[in-house]
Amino acid sequence: MRALVTGGAGFIGSNLCWELAARGWDVVALDDFSVGTFKNLQGFPGDVIAADVGDVAYWGPRAGKVDAVFHEAAITDTTVTDQRLMMRVNVEAFRDLLAWAAKAKVKKVVYATSAGTYGDLPVPHREDATPKPLNVYAFSKAIMENVAAEAKGVKAVGLRYFNVFGPREAHKDEAASMIWQLALQMRDGRRPRVFEFGEQYRDFIYVKDVVEANLKAFAKAAPGVYNACTGRKTDFNGVIAALNDALGTGLSPEYIKNPYSFYQNETLGDPAKALKSFGFSAQWTAERAIRDYIGAAKAAVGA
């Protein structure tokens, strides 16, 4: 089997590349390296094409015949406010990718969408809810889902990622997960800063589970949109406790005022549809995943 992974040098994309290769796939990583880093693919046994995902005429012939496309390339920084840029990169390039996949007779395209499409709708978030995006990033993902639903000649499966964290995200700097941001503060001996009083919660999902969701979706999912979530709540106080355990620290939270009126206090997905459709159920609790993640980070720097 041969796969094209767009955004292959990025966070989730590189994790997909490595796992696919480990399972015997022939893998081509596509990345323009605007955000992704070669460091995520050091030692990678597959091919790497340096190109913008929207430049199909350039990379299409180089990618050749593929069975699967895992589409992770996108502007994922929610602070980007250039609406035209966001829509061009996230939506129009995706539209071109789907047209190429149809002509190339790709078996299935599994693409990244986002729990951000739910906005501030009541939890738990279910796929049959009408999207209510609160920023242009989430809006672009909602439109991607519409484009995929109307695409002809290709099966497209969208995974609405919840709060993903794990190895190979450090290059994202301030856009990396809150778990990584807190870990960096605590590693440096600083008290972790969270909004009062740390009771806000997230549906944190480990990147290893997200990779598994992608592989199972390719194997079994019918076209459509599915949550990639755990269905479990983890508040920031719980994250800090797990990080203290993993880092061997004993730092108490520093609670600060929340200046944002639009801040999401809670995210929680309903995993039922993904479980029923293609047998995906997240295997990592946030606490166990944090121990695994921090352990891997320590090993990488020889700590």
PASEBA-1860 file (N, C-alpha, C; in nm, 3 decimals):
! residues 303
1> MRALVTGG> 0.085/-0.120/0.000/0.000/0.000/0.000/0.088/0.125/0.000 ~ 0.041/0.225/-0.069/0.117/0.349/-0.081/0.030/0.467/-0.038 ~ 0.087/0.555/0.045/0.011/0.667/0.099/0.081/0.799/0.074 ~ 0.001/0.902/0.050/0.048/1.039/0.047/0.000/1.106/0.174 ~ 0.092/1.165/0.250/0.057/1.236/0.372/0.090/1.383/0.351 ~ -0.011/1.468/0.340/0.014/1.611/0.328/0.039/1.668/0.467 ~ 0.120/1.773/0.471/0.163/1.823/0.602/0.249/1.720/0.672 ~ 0.324/1.644/0.595/0.397/1.529/0.648/0.511/1.562/0.742
9> AGFIGSNL> 0.557/1.687/0.741/0.663/1.728/0.834/0.607/1.798/0.956 ~ 0.475/1.807/0.963/0.411/1.871/1.077/0.387/1.775/1.191 ~ 0.307/1.817/1.285/0.283/1.742/1.408/0.213/1.609/1.382 ~ 0.088/1.613/1.345/0.013/1.490/1.324/0.061/1.419/1.198 ~ 0.092/1.495/1.094/0.138/1.435/0.969/0.262/1.350/0.986 ~ 0.361/1.400/1.061/0.484/1.322/1.078/0.459/1.196/1.160 ~ 0.372/1.206/1.260/0.338/1.086/1.336/0.270/0.982/1.249 ~ 0.186/1.029/1.156/0.125/0.937/1.061/0.229/0.874/0.970
17> CWELAARG> 0.320/0.955/0.920/0.425/0.903/0.830/0.504/0.790/0.895 ~ 0.545/0.812/1.019/0.625/0.711/1.089/0.546/0.584/1.115 ~ 0.420/0.597/1.155/0.341/0.478/1.185/0.308/0.400/1.059 ~ 0.275/0.470/0.952/0.249/0.401/0.825/0.373/0.325/0.778 ~ 0.488/0.389/0.786/0.612/0.323/0.746/0.639/0.201/0.833 ~ 0.612/0.212/0.963/0.634/0.100/1.055/0.544/-0.018/1.022 ~ 0.428/0.011/0.962/0.335/-0.095/0.925/0.355/-0.144/0.783 ~ 0.464/-0.101/0.720/0.500/-0.154/0.590/0.448/-0.077/0.470
25> WDVVALDD> 0.389/0.039/0.491/0.342/0.120/0.381/0.459/0.189/0.312 ~ 0.441/0.216/0.185/0.530/0.304/0.109/0.472/0.444/0.125 ~ 0.547/0.535/0.185/0.492/0.664/0.225/0.563/0.780/0.155 ~ 0.481/0.873/0.105/0.531/0.998/0.049/0.480/1.112/0.136 ~ 0.570/1.189/0.192/0.534/1.305/0.273/0.540/1.430/0.186 ~ 0.434/1.509/0.191/0.427/1.635/0.116/0.420/1.750/0.215 ~ 0.508/1.848/0.203/0.508/1.960/0.296/0.578/2.079/0.231 ~ 0.526/2.200/0.257/0.595/2.318/0.205/0.693/2.376/0.306
33> FSVGTFKN> 0.700/2.316/0.425/0.793/2.353/0.531/0.775/2.497/0.579 ~ 0.654/2.550/0.563/0.625/2.682/0.619/0.610/2.675/0.770 ~ 0.563/2.559/0.819/0.549/2.536/0.963/0.619/2.407/1.004 ~ 0.603/2.302/0.926/0.665/2.174/0.956/0.817/2.182/0.955 ~ 0.880/2.081/1.013/1.026/2.082/1.024/1.085/1.948/0.983 ~ 1.200/1.954/0.919/1.270/1.833/0.878/1.304/1.745/0.998 ~ 1.316/1.807/1.116/1.353/1.731/1.235/1.250/1.623/1.267 ~ 1.124/1.646/1.230/1.021/1.545/1.255/1.034/1.423/1.165
41> LQGFPGDV> 1.117/1.435/1.060/1.132/1.324/0.965/1.277/1.276/0.955 ~ 1.359/1.311/1.052/1.497/1.263/1.048/1.501/1.111/1.056 ~ 1.564/1.048/0.958/1.570/0.902/0.952/1.452/0.838/0.884 ~ 1.357/0.918/0.837/1.236/0.865/0.772/1.273/0.787/0.645 ~ 1.217/0.667/0.626/1.256/0.584/0.512/1.182/0.615/0.382 ~ 1.085/0.704/0.384/1.006/0.732/0.265/1.055/0.853/0.188 ~ 0.974/0.895/0.091/1.006/1.010/0.007/0.946/1.136/0.069 ~ 1.006/1.250/0.038/0.954/1.379/0.083/0.950/1.474/-0.036
49> IAADVGDV> 0.833/1.531/-0.061/0.818/1.630/-0.168/0.798/1.766/-0.103 ~ 0.881/1.861/-0.139/0.870/1.996/-0.086/0.785/2.079/-0.181 ~ 0.660/2.099/-0.144/0.569/2.174/-0.231/0.446/2.217/-0.154 ~ 0.383/2.322/-0.202/0.254/2.367/-0.150/0.148/2.267/-0.194 ~ 0.059/2.226/-0.104/-0.041/2.126/-0.138/-0.133/2.174/-0.250 ~ -0.145/2.306/-0.267/-0.228/2.359/-0.374/-0.164/2.351/-0.511 ~ -0.034/2.323/-0.517/0.037/2.316/-0.645/0.035/2.173/-0.698 ~ -0.085/2.126/-0.730/-0.104/1.986/-0.771/-0.027/1.953/-0.899
57> AYWGPRAG> -0.020/2.049/-0.989/0.049/2.025/-1.117/0.196/1.990/-1.094 ~ 0.254/2.043/-0.988/0.394/2.014/-0.958/0.411/1.881/-0.886 ~ 0.337/1.862/-0.775/0.364/1.744/-0.693/0.289/1.620/-0.739 ~ 0.178/1.637/-0.813/0.099/1.522/-0.855/0.179/1.416/-0.928 ~ 0.251/1.454/-1.035/0.331/1.354/-1.106/0.441/1.292/-1.020 ~ 0.493/1.368/-0.925/0.599/1.317/-0.838/0.545/1.218/-0.736 ~ 0.424/1.243/-0.688/0.364/1.151/-0.592/0.332/1.017/-0.655 ~ 0.288/1.019/-0.782/0.257/0.895/-0.851/0.129/0.830/-0.800
65> KVDAVFHE> 0.118/0.703/-0.821/-0.001/0.628/-0.783/-0.002/0.603/-0.633 ~ -0.109/0.642/-0.567/-0.122/0.617/-0.425/-0.259/0.555/-0.396 ~ -0.265/0.476/-0.291/-0.390/0.413/-0.249/-0.468/0.503/-0.153 ~ -0.396/0.577/-0.071/-0.460/0.658/0.034/-0.396/0.795/0.041 ~ -0.479/0.894/0.074/-0.430/1.027/0.106/-0.474/1.060/0.248 ~ -0.378/1.100/0.330/-0.407/1.150/0.464/-0.373/1.299/0.461 ~ -0.477/1.382/0.464/-0.459/1.525/0.442/-0.453/1.600/0.574 ~ -0.332/1.640/0.613/-0.310/1.711/0.738/-0.264/1.855/0.715
73> AAITDTTV> -0.227/1.889/0.592/-0.175/2.022/0.563/-0.284/2.128/0.579 ~ -0.251/2.235/0.650/-0.347/2.344/0.672/-0.280/2.454/0.752 ~ -0.341/2.572/0.750/-0.309/2.671/0.851/-0.391/2.632/0.974 ~ -0.324/2.599/1.082/-0.394/2.556/1.203/-0.388/2.660/1.315 ~ -0.317/2.769/1.291/-0.305/2.874/1.392/-0.435/2.954/1.395 ~ -0.509/2.940/1.504/-0.640/3.006/1.514/-0.629/3.157/1.532 ~ -0.508/3.208/1.554/-0.492/3.353/1.568/-0.475/3.422/1.433 ~ -0.461/3.346/1.325/-0.452/3.405/1.191/-0.587/3.465/1.155
81> TDQRLMMR> -0.588/3.592/1.120/-0.714/3.661/1.090/-0.729/3.696/0.942 ~ -0.630/3.664/0.861/-0.639/3.689/0.717/-0.736/3.587/0.657 ~ -0.859/3.631/0.634/-0.964/3.538/0.592/-0.937/3.479/0.454 ~ -0.891/3.562/0.364/-0.864/3.513/0.228/-0.753/3.408/0.230 ~ -0.648/3.434/0.304/-0.537/3.339/0.313/-0.585/3.208/0.374 ~ -0.659/3.215/0.484/-0.708/3.094/0.550/-0.794/3.010/0.455 ~ -0.883/3.074/0.384/-0.972/3.001/0.295/-0.897/2.946/0.174 ~ -0.802/3.022/0.123/-0.725/2.974/0.007/-0.642/2.851/0.043
89> VNVEAFRD> -0.574/2.858/0.158/-0.486/2.748/0.197/-0.566/2.626/0.241 ~ -0.667/2.648/0.323/-0.739/2.535/0.381/-0.848/2.479/0.291 ~ -0.920/2.565/0.220/-1.034/2.517/0.142/-0.998/2.495/-0.005 ~ -0.943/2.596/-0.070/-0.920/2.585/-0.214/-0.815/2.479/-0.246 ~ -0.711/2.470/-0.166/-0.610/2.365/-0.189/-0.672/2.228/-0.168 ~ -0.761/2.215/-0.071/-0.830/2.089/-0.046/-0.920/2.052/-0.163 ~ -0.987/2.150/-0.219/-1.072/2.126/-0.335/-0.990/2.069/-0.452 ~ -0.873/2.129/-0.474/-0.784/2.080/-0.580/-0.732/1.940/-0.550
97> LLAWAAKA> -0.703/1.915/-0.423/-0.654/1.783/-0.383/-0.760/1.675/-0.411 ~ -0.883/1.703/-0.378/-0.990/1.606/-0.402/-1.010/1.580/-0.550 ~ -0.999/1.684/-0.632/-1.011/1.665/-0.777/-0.899/1.576/-0.829 ~ -0.778/1.599/-0.778/-0.665/1.514/-0.817/-0.687/1.371/-0.772 ~ -0.734/1.353/-0.649/-0.756/1.219/-0.595/-0.859/1.142/-0.678 ~ -0.962/1.212/-0.724/-1.063/1.147/-0.807/-1.003/1.100/-0.939 ~ -0.925/1.185/-1.003/-0.862/1.147/-1.130/-0.759/1.036/-1.112 ~ -0.689/1.039/-0.998/-0.585/0.940/-0.971/-0.642/0.809/-0.916
105> KVKKVVYA> -0.775/0.806/-0.897/-0.844/0.686/-0.846/-0.790/0.642/-0.710 ~ -0.769/0.741/-0.624/-0.729/0.714/-0.486/-0.846/0.644/-0.416 ~ -0.816/0.542/-0.338/-0.921/0.465/-0.273/-1.000/0.549/-0.172 ~ -0.929/0.631/-0.094/-0.997/0.711/0.007/-0.907/0.826/0.050 ~ -0.970/0.939/0.079/-0.900/1.053/0.138/-0.951/1.070/0.280 ~ -0.861/1.063/0.377/-0.894/1.091/0.517/-0.834/1.228/0.549 ~ -0.919/1.321/0.590/-0.870/1.458/0.609/-0.899/1.509/0.750 ~ -0.816/1.604/0.790/-0.829/1.664/0.924/-0.928/1.779/0.919
113> TSAGTYGD> -1.033/1.768/0.999/-1.116/1.883/1.026/-1.102/1.912/1.175 ~ -1.198/1.977/1.238/-1.171/2.025/1.373/-1.295/2.031/1.460 ~ -1.276/2.006/1.588/-1.383/2.027/1.686/-1.417/2.175/1.699 ~ -1.330/2.261/1.646/-1.359/2.404/1.645/-1.486/2.437/1.568 ~ -1.528/2.347/1.479/-1.652/2.370/1.404/-1.774/2.378/1.496 ~ -1.763/2.319/1.615/-1.876/2.322/1.709/-1.888/2.455/1.783 ~ -1.780/2.532/1.787/-1.783/2.659/1.858/-1.822/2.642/2.003 ~ -1.918/2.722/2.046/-1.961/2.716/2.186/-2.092/2.641/2.204
121> LPVPHRED> -2.119/2.546/2.115/-2.238/2.463/2.131/-2.229/2.381/2.259 ~ -2.340/2.343/2.317/-2.337/2.263/2.441/-2.268/2.129/2.419 ~ -2.198/2.083/2.522/-2.133/1.952/2.517/-2.231/1.846/2.569 ~ -2.208/1.718/2.531/-2.104/1.669/2.440/-2.136/1.702/2.295 ~ -2.032/1.726/2.217/-2.048/1.763/2.078/-2.072/1.639/1.992 ~ -2.178/1.644/1.914/-2.214/1.532/1.825/-2.213/1.579/1.680 ~ -2.184/1.487/1.592/-2.163/1.520/1.452/-2.286/1.573/1.381 ~ -2.406/1.547/1.434/-2.527/1.594/1.367/-2.564/1.738/1.405
129> ATPKPLNV> -2.484/1.802/1.490/-2.508/1.942/1.526/-2.471/2.034/1.409 ~ -2.545/2.142/1.395/-2.511/2.242/1.293/-2.386/2.317/1.336 ~ -2.283/2.323/1.252/-2.159/2.391/1.290/-2.183/2.535/1.332 ~ -2.103/2.581/1.428/-2.112/2.719/1.476/-1.971/2.773/1.499 ~ -1.891/2.783/1.391/-1.752/2.826/1.407/-1.742/2.969/1.459 ~ -1.645/2.992/1.547/-1.627/3.122/1.609/-1.511/3.201/1.551 ~ -1.432/3.139/1.462/-1.322/3.210/1.397/-1.307/3.157/1.255 ~ -1.223/3.223/1.175/-1.214/3.186/1.034/-1.147/3.050/1.016
137> YAFSKAIM> -1.060/3.010/1.109/-1.002/2.877/1.101/-1.112/2.771/1.108 ~ -1.195/2.779/1.211/-1.303/2.682/1.227/-1.401/2.690/1.110 ~ -1.426/2.811/1.061/-1.514/2.828/0.945/-1.456/2.756/0.824 ~ -1.325/2.768/0.803/-1.262/2.702/0.688/-1.277/2.550/0.698 ~ -1.269/2.496/0.818/-1.285/2.352/0.836/-1.429/2.309/0.809 ~ -1.525/2.391/0.851/-1.665/2.359/0.823/-1.691/2.358/0.673 ~ -1.632/2.452/0.600/-1.650/2.456/0.454/-1.577/2.339/0.388 ~ -1.463/2.299/0.442/-1.395/2.180/0.390/-1.488/2.058/0.396
145> ENVAAEAK> -1.562/2.046/0.505/-1.655/1.934/0.518/-1.763/1.940/0.410 ~ -1.811/2.061/0.380/-1.911/2.076/0.274/-1.853/2.038/0.138 ~ -1.731/2.083/0.112/-1.665/2.052/-0.015/-1.647/1.901/-0.030 ~ -1.604/1.835/0.078/-1.583/1.690/0.074/-1.714/1.616/0.047 ~ -1.822/1.664/0.107/-1.952/1.598/0.090/-2.001/1.606/-0.054 ~ -1.961/1.710/-0.126/-2.005/1.729/-0.264/-1.906/1.675/-0.366 ~ -1.791/1.630/-0.321/-1.687/1.583/-0.414/-1.733/1.459/-0.491 ~ -1.702/1.456/-0.618/-1.740/1.344/-0.704/-1.620/1.254/-0.731
153> GVKAVGLR> -1.645/1.126/-0.730/-1.543/1.031/-0.771/-1.438/0.997/-0.667 ~ -1.459/1.040/-0.542/-1.363/1.009/-0.437/-1.435/0.995/-0.304 ~ -1.392/0.898/-0.225/-1.447/0.880/-0.091/-1.365/0.965/0.006 ~ -1.433/1.052/0.080/-1.363/1.142/0.172/-1.419/1.126/0.313 ~ -1.330/1.110/0.408/-1.367/1.093/0.549/-1.300/1.204/0.630 ~ -1.380/1.283/0.701/-1.326/1.390/0.783/-1.323/1.351/0.929 ~ -1.213/1.379/0.996/-1.200/1.353/1.139/-1.192/1.486/1.212 ~ -1.290/1.511/1.297/-1.291/1.633/1.377/-1.203/1.612/1.500
161> YFNVFGPR> -1.079/1.660/1.488/-0.985/1.644/1.598/-1.026/1.733/1.715 ~ -1.019/1.674/1.835/-1.038/1.753/1.955/-0.901/1.806/1.999 ~ -0.866/1.804/2.123/-0.743/1.870/2.169/-0.627/1.772/2.165 ~ -0.556/1.773/2.053/-0.450/1.675/2.028/-0.319/1.723/2.089 ~ -0.246/1.630/2.150/-0.114/1.661/2.205/-0.025/1.539/2.188 ~ 0.107/1.561/2.195/0.199/1.449/2.189/0.329/1.481/2.119 ~ 0.413/1.380/2.100/0.545/1.401/2.039/0.538/1.467/1.902 ~ 0.641/1.543/1.870/0.661/1.611/1.742/0.573/1.736/1.726
169> EAHKDEAA> 0.532/1.795/1.837/0.457/1.921/1.829/0.539/2.041/1.873 ~ 0.658/2.021/1.927/0.735/2.131/1.987/0.764/2.243/1.887 ~ 0.778/2.210/1.759/0.810/2.310/1.658/0.699/2.413/1.641 ~ 0.580/2.383/1.692/0.466/2.475/1.678/0.475/2.593/1.774 ~ 0.569/2.589/1.865/0.592/2.698/1.961/0.463/2.734/2.034 ~ 0.418/2.858/2.024/0.301/2.902/2.100/0.172/2.835/2.054 ~ 0.173/2.775/1.934/0.054/2.706/1.884/0.050/2.560/1.928 ~ 0.152/2.515/2.001/0.153/2.378/2.051/0.047/2.364/2.161
177> SMIWQLAL> 0.020/2.241/2.199/-0.087/2.214/2.295/-0.062/2.281/2.430 ~ -0.171/2.305/2.503/-0.160/2.362/2.637/-0.082/2.269/2.728 ~ -0.093/2.139/2.705/-0.017/2.044/2.785/0.132/2.066/2.767 ~ 0.176/2.088/2.646/0.318/2.112/2.621/0.360/2.247/2.680 ~ 0.275/2.349/2.666/0.309/2.480/2.720/0.327/2.474/2.873 ~ 0.237/2.404/2.939/0.248/2.391/3.084/0.371/2.309/3.123 ~ 0.400/2.205/3.045/0.517/2.122/3.073/0.646/2.204/3.066 ~ 0.654/2.293/2.968/0.774/2.377/2.954/0.789/2.469/3.074
185> QMRDGRRP> 0.679/2.528/3.120/0.686/2.614/3.237/0.735/2.536/3.359 ~ 0.680/2.419/3.378/0.711/2.340/3.497/0.851/2.282/3.489 ~ 0.893/2.245/3.371/1.029/2.194/3.354/1.133/2.298/3.395 ~ 1.098/2.426/3.372/1.189/2.536/3.407/1.172/2.582/3.551 ~ 1.089/2.508/3.628/1.072/2.541/3.768/0.971/2.651/3.796 ~ 0.894/2.689/3.694/0.793/2.794/3.712/0.657/2.732/3.744 ~ 0.579/2.800/3.825/0.445/2.753/3.853/0.360/2.763/3.725 ~ 0.284/2.660/3.695/0.202/2.662/3.572/0.088/2.761/3.583
193> RVFEFGEQ> 0.073/2.845/3.481/-0.028/2.951/3.483/-0.152/2.906/3.406 ~ -0.266/2.910/3.473/-0.394/2.876/3.410/-0.499/2.975/3.459 ~ -0.607/2.983/3.384/-0.715/3.073/3.424/-0.785/3.021/3.549 ~ -0.837/3.116/3.628/-0.910/3.079/3.751/-1.028/2.987/3.717 ~ -1.043/2.879/3.789/-0.954/2.821/3.891/-0.913/2.680/3.846 ~ -0.874/2.674/3.719/-0.825/2.548/3.663/-0.930/2.441/3.641 ~ -1.056/2.480/3.650/-1.165/2.381/3.638/-1.217/2.368/3.496 ~ -1.168/2.453/3.406/-1.205/2.438/3.265/-1.153/2.304/3.214
201> YRDFIYVK> -1.229/2.240/3.130/-1.184/2.107/3.088/-1.182/2.094/2.935 ~ -1.105/1.996/2.892/-1.088/1.966/2.751/-1.101/1.816/2.727 ~ -1.133/1.782/2.605/-1.127/1.643/2.560/-0.989/1.627/2.496 ~ -0.889/1.602/2.580/-0.752/1.586/2.532/-0.735/1.448/2.471 ~ -0.682/1.442/2.348/-0.660/1.314/2.282/-0.514/1.304/2.240 ~ -0.453/1.191/2.271/-0.312/1.169/2.242/-0.293/1.146/2.092 ~ -0.182/1.195/2.040/-0.160/1.186/1.896/-0.153/1.040/1.849 ~ -0.112/0.949/1.936/-0.109/0.807/1.898/-0.250/0.755/1.871
209> DVVEANLK> -0.347/0.803/1.947/-0.486/0.767/1.921/-0.535/0.830/1.791 ~ -0.494/0.953/1.764/-0.535/1.020/1.641/-0.482/0.947/1.519 ~ -0.359/0.902/1.526/-0.302/0.822/1.417/-0.385/0.695/1.395 ~ -0.419/0.628/1.503/-0.499/0.506/1.493/-0.636/0.537/1.433 ~ -0.695/0.650/1.470/-0.823/0.689/1.412/-0.813/0.705/1.261 ~ -0.705/0.766/1.214/-0.684/0.783/1.071/-0.674/0.649/0.999 ~ -0.598/0.557/1.056/-0.577/0.428/0.990/-0.706/0.346/0.988 ~ -0.780/0.349/1.097/-0.907/0.276/1.100/-1.010/0.341/1.009
217> AFAKAAPG> -1.008/0.473/1.000/-1.102/0.542/0.911/-1.074/0.505/0.766 ~ -0.947/0.496/0.729/-0.915/0.455/0.592/-0.964/0.313/0.566 ~ -0.945/0.226/0.662/-0.978/0.085/0.642/-1.128/0.060/0.636 ~ -1.207/0.135/0.717/-1.346/0.094/0.735/-1.452/0.204/0.725 ~ -1.416/0.330/0.741/-1.518/0.433/0.754/-1.589/0.464/0.622 ~ -1.719/0.481/0.630/-1.796/0.532/0.517/-1.769/0.681/0.504 ~ -1.783/0.738/0.385/-1.765/0.883/0.371/-1.852/0.959/0.469 ~ -1.797/1.067/0.524/-1.870/1.147/0.621/-1.774/1.211/0.719
225> VYNACTGR> -1.828/1.261/0.828/-1.750/1.332/0.929/-1.768/1.264/1.064 ~ -1.657/1.248/1.135/-1.657/1.177/1.263/-1.571/1.251/1.365 ~ -1.611/1.244/1.490/-1.527/1.297/1.597/-1.406/1.207/1.620 ~ -1.291/1.269/1.638/-1.172/1.198/1.687/-1.148/1.251/1.827 ~ -1.206/1.184/1.925/-1.208/1.233/2.061/-1.199/1.115/2.157 ~ -1.194/1.145/2.286/-1.193/1.039/2.387/-1.329/1.023/2.454 ~ -1.406/1.132/2.457/-1.531/1.131/2.532/-1.509/1.145/2.682 ~ -1.387/1.189/2.721/-1.355/1.204/2.862/-1.311/1.348/2.891
233> KTDFNGVI> -1.350/1.398/3.008/-1.313/1.532/3.052/-1.183/1.528/3.131 ~ -1.093/1.623/3.101/-0.975/1.642/3.185/-0.959/1.791/3.209 ~ -0.969/1.834/3.335/-0.954/1.977/3.361/-0.806/2.011/3.378 ~ -0.778/2.142/3.380/-0.638/2.185/3.383/-0.571/2.153/3.516 ~ -0.647/2.149/3.623/-0.589/2.104/3.749/-0.541/1.960/3.739 ~ -0.620/1.877/3.669/-0.581/1.738/3.648/-0.458/1.726/3.560 ~ -0.449/1.811/3.458/-0.330/1.812/3.372/-0.206/1.846/3.453 ~ -0.216/1.948/3.536/-0.102/1.991/3.617/-0.060/1.880/3.714
241> AALNDALG> -0.157/1.812/3.772/-0.124/1.701/3.862/-0.051/1.590/3.788 ~ -0.096/1.559/3.666/-0.031/1.455/3.587/0.110/1.498/3.545 ~ 0.126/1.625/3.514/0.259/1.675/3.476/0.354/1.674/3.595 ~ 0.305/1.712/3.712/0.388/1.703/3.833/0.437/1.561/3.855 ~ 0.348/1.465/3.834/0.384/1.324/3.850/0.489/1.282/3.748 ~ 0.469/1.322/3.623/0.560/1.281/3.516/0.697/1.349/3.526 ~ 0.696/1.476/3.570/0.820/1.553/3.577/0.892/1.539/3.711 ~ 0.823/1.481/3.811/0.882/1.471/3.943/0.888/1.605/4.014
249> TGLSPEYI> 0.791/1.692/3.984/0.785/1.824/4.046/0.667/1.831/4.143 ~ 0.657/1.940/4.213/0.546/1.960/4.305/0.495/2.102/4.299 ~ 0.476/2.151/4.177/0.442/2.292/4.156/0.291/2.312/4.158 ~ 0.246/2.409/4.236/0.103/2.439/4.242/0.068/2.540/4.133 ~ -0.056/2.539/4.088/-0.096/2.631/3.981/-0.094/2.776/4.026 ~ -0.066/2.864/3.931/-0.083/3.008/3.951/-0.208/3.048/3.874 ~ -0.312/3.083/3.944/-0.438/3.116/3.879/-0.442/3.264/3.840 ~ -0.480/3.289/3.715/-0.486/3.427/3.665/-0.625/3.454/3.608
257> KNPYSFYQ> -0.659/3.581/3.600/-0.788/3.620/3.545/-0.794/3.587/3.396 ~ -0.911/3.549/3.350/-0.932/3.521/3.209/-0.984/3.648/3.141 ~ -0.904/3.706/3.050/-0.945/3.831/2.986/-1.034/3.812/2.863 ~ -1.059/3.686/2.825/-1.128/3.659/2.699/-1.275/3.624/2.721 ~ -1.363/3.703/2.663/-1.506/3.677/2.676/-1.550/3.558/2.591 ~ -1.472/3.527/2.487/-1.508/3.420/2.394/-1.439/3.288/2.426 ~ -1.372/3.279/2.538/-1.295/3.159/2.574/-1.387/3.038/2.593 ~ -1.346/2.925/2.537/-1.421/2.801/2.556/-1.383/2.738/2.690
265> NETLGDPA> -1.478/2.727/2.779/-1.451/2.667/2.909/-1.453/2.515/2.905 ~ -1.513/2.460/2.802/-1.524/2.314/2.797/-1.531/2.264/2.653 ~ -1.464/2.154/2.629/-1.480/2.079/2.504/-1.495/1.932/2.541 ~ -1.586/1.868/2.475/-1.608/1.726/2.501/-1.679/1.667/2.380 ~ -1.620/1.564/2.323/-1.679/1.500/2.207/-1.756/1.374/2.242 ~ -1.848/1.339/2.156/-1.919/1.212/2.167/-1.851/1.113/2.071 ~ -1.792/1.006/2.123/-1.717/0.913/2.037/-1.801/0.804/1.973 ~ -1.932/0.804/1.994/-2.015/0.690/1.956/-2.015/0.662/1.806
273> KALKSFGF> -2.022/0.766/1.724/-2.033/0.745/1.580/-1.907/0.678/1.523 ~ -1.791/0.725/1.566/-1.666/0.666/1.518/-1.653/0.521/1.563 ~ -1.694/0.493/1.685/-1.687/0.357/1.736/-1.777/0.264/1.655 ~ -1.897/0.308/1.627/-1.992/0.226/1.553/-1.951/0.210/1.407 ~ -1.900/0.316/1.346/-1.870/0.313/1.204/-1.742/0.237/1.171 ~ -1.636/0.265/1.245/-1.509/0.201/1.208/-1.428/0.150/1.327 ~ -1.494/0.137/1.441/-1.432/0.069/1.554/-1.325/0.147/1.627 ~ -1.330/0.282/1.613/-1.228/0.360/1.684/-1.275/0.398/1.823
281> SAQWTAER> -1.190/0.368/1.921/-1.210/0.410/2.059/-1.074/0.448/2.115 ~ -1.061/0.568/2.165/-0.932/0.615/2.217/-0.885/0.526/2.332 ~ -0.760/0.485/2.326/-0.705/0.392/2.425/-0.624/0.460/2.534 ~ -0.584/0.585/2.512/-0.498/0.654/2.605/-0.578/0.753/2.690 ~ -0.575/0.737/2.822/-0.627/0.842/2.909/-0.526/0.957/2.906 ~ -0.572/1.075/2.940/-0.482/1.191/2.940/-0.365/1.169/3.037 ~ -0.394/1.113/3.153/-0.289/1.092/3.253/-0.181/0.995/3.205 ~ -0.224/0.883/3.147/-0.127/0.785/3.099/-0.050/0.840/2.979
289> AIRDYIGA> -0.119/0.915/2.893/-0.054/0.973/2.777/0.049/1.077/2.817 ~ 0.018/1.157/2.918/0.114/1.257/2.964/0.241/1.190/3.017 ~ 0.227/1.080/3.089/0.347/1.008/3.137/0.429/0.957/3.019 ~ 0.362/0.903/2.919/0.432/0.852/2.801/0.502/0.965/2.726 ~ 0.431/1.076/2.709/0.481/1.192/2.635/0.602/1.253/2.704 ~ 0.590/1.279/2.831/0.700/1.341/2.904/0.819/1.246/2.913 ~ 0.791/1.118/2.928/0.900/1.020/2.928/0.976/1.021/2.798 ~ 0.905/1.030/2.686/0.970/1.035/2.555/1.049/1.163/2.539
297> AKAAVGA> 0.995/1.275/2.588/1.066/1.403/2.580/1.193/1.401/2.661 ~ 1.188/1.342/2.779/1.309/1.330/2.863/1.414/1.244/2.795 ~ 1.370/1.134/2.736/1.464/1.044/2.668/1.530/1.112/2.550 ~ 1.454/1.199/2.481/1.507/1.266/2.361/1.620/1.363/2.395 ~ 1.616/1.420/2.516/1.722/1.515/2.554/1.821/1.454/2.652 ~ 1.806/1.324/2.677/1.898/1.255/2.765/1.880/1.288/2.911 ~ 1.758/1.332/2.947/1.732/1.369/3.087/1.709/1.245/3.171
END
